Each structure stands twice: as structure tokens, then as C-alpha cells.
Amino acid sequence: MIPAYARPAHRRLRKKLADIQKWNESSSLNVVIEGDSSLGIITSGISFVHAQEAAPQAGFFKVGMSYPLPLDKIRKFAEGYDCCMVIEEGDPYLVDSLRAAGIMVEGKADMYRFNELNVGRIKRILAEDTSDEPVPPRGKPPQLCPGCPHRAVFETLKELDCIVTGDIGCYTLGVLPPFEAMDTCVCMGSSIGVGLGLRHVLPEKQARRVVSVIGDSTFVHSGITGVVEMVYNKPRQGHVLLILDNSTTAMTGLQEHPGTGRTLDYQPTTKLVFEDLAGAIGISRVFVIDPTKDKDGFRKLMEESLDSRELTVIITRRPCMLAVRKQRQYEERMGENNKK
Ligand code: SF4
């Protein structure tokens, strides 16, 4: 928005927020449950359910819309109780906002700001218990599925002692045992920028160990600008980029993307071909390989690429185990449609 529009828009925004607050004062989104006058609890979301179980006798104000808050309604509620406690997960947004508006409420001890709340913890908050909490049992860390196409990639990167700048997807699990083969993960698309930065600044021996790893859907989402930068500001030592192409967006539920050749509702569409894209913007060393099928070949290719001062893009192509069935069904359907 240009400044000439932004200045009056700011006034409109404040007016809109005031109108929304007025609406929220009488909105049915906020629920009041009367209870024993000794304790009122102001809460929201899942904490409401836990708090009801922890203190069924209390009165409750369940905030349904937390911004802008229905301050008048909450004030009236708080005045009806001897003690009014705010139960909220995480940082003290509700309690700070209510106190800033002059509403007398109590908040949780600072130790309960961290981790999720549950019935037991809320009982402790209400009892003002700040003694050490029992240590929860250790959970089992998540892992790549058995047979996942990313496994062979991370095994090889670990064997070659690469410095791996990673990205967001199932393959982020490459950071955990048994692989422990990912060194950075910042945000979507950052694997390429961070990798290039390291290639530019590290001493030569270390720089030549750096590999950027990004999944196919993340590459489409925000990796392409990184490859343009790679070509434009080439590191002296070259760089190696792996695009892990499992032909889906596995981590968020197997959605299609521009690299699959199918729209979200499985209609055929123009396919973004990664190897063609890399070639078209000036990268000459472009390879496509299936590291699960040809692990030795992948290792050899990685060794050659790490030795080279050229820019290299390697597309490791093998579908996600969970997507294979869906893709087969799609192909069968397409075949039937073509016969008609
Ligand atoms: S969902 Fe697919 S990509 Fe993700 S870990 Fe499992 S097999 Fe690998």
C-alpha cells in the first residue's frame, strides 16, 4: 500500500477494531458459566476443557475471540468473584491485557509459561504450587518411514561427512539419529541461501563439504530464487544442490504441486521439470538419479560433485512410499479416461 493510502487506512483500521470489539462484547463466541463465587476462571481454547476438569465448581469465562478482547464483559464477570484467575497456555497475553485494562486478575507462576497445560498442571497453578514438576517420560522421536526415498540420501551424506544445509519437509528428520546429517534448518527455501553463504565464507576445505538439500515442493515454494542467486553469485568453490523429488508434498498430507504435473484436484496440468529449469538458468552439471536403487552410483556422483568447482544440481527422484498408491490410482484413472 502506498503511503498516501496507508495513512487514512490506519484510521480506518482503528475504527474497524473498535467496531469489532463492540461486536465482541455481545458475541455468543464468549461463553460465561456461573459457579461458586470464590473462584472465577478466565480462559480460552483447550485450556478451558482442562480447567473445567481441574476446578468444576468454579465460574468460567471462556474467551471465544481473543482480539480485540470483550473487556467490559470480562470486567463484569471478574467483579462477581472473590478471586479471578487467568488460565492460558504460553506467554501471558490475556493476563497482561486484562491488567492493562485495570481488571484485577491473577495469573499463573512463570514456570507454567513453558510447555502445554493439562488438568494436573492447572490444579498446581490453582494451588499456587511452584515445587518441581515430575519429569515426563521420554517420547519416541519421529523417524523417516521404512523404505523412505530420503534414507539413502542421508546415509550417503553422513558417510561423506558433508555439511548439510537443510529445509522444511519430511527430510528435516535427517537431523535426528540414525542419520544426524543436517546442520541447519531455518525456513522454507533457506537451504540454498545458507549453503551458498557457507560456501562463500568457510575456508576452502570446509566449503567444499557444503551441500544444500531441499524437497521438491519446498523448491517450488521458495527455492527457485536461491538457484538464481547460485548462478548469479557463484561461490569460488562451486556448490552442490540436492533436490529431493518424491513427487508430492509428503509432510503436510501428499498434496500436488507444480512439479507433479497435476493440480490439487488431480487434473493434468503443465509440469515444472526441475532438470530443465536448472539447465535453462545456466547450470551445466545437472543429474537425475534414484539413490535407493543406485546407492553406489549416487555416492560416486556426490564424490565427483564435491570435488568439482562447477555448480551441480542433483535431483534424487523416487516417489514417497505413501504417495505411490495414490499416484498409481491416478495413472490408472487417466489411462481409463484416455481409452474412452
Ligand atoms: S511420508 Fe513419504 S517422504 Fe515422508 S518420511 Fe514417509 S516415505 Fe518419506
Residues whose N, C-alpha, C, O or C-beta is under 5 A from the ligand:
A	BS01	SF4	L144 C145 C148 P149 C170 N246 A250 C320 M321 L322
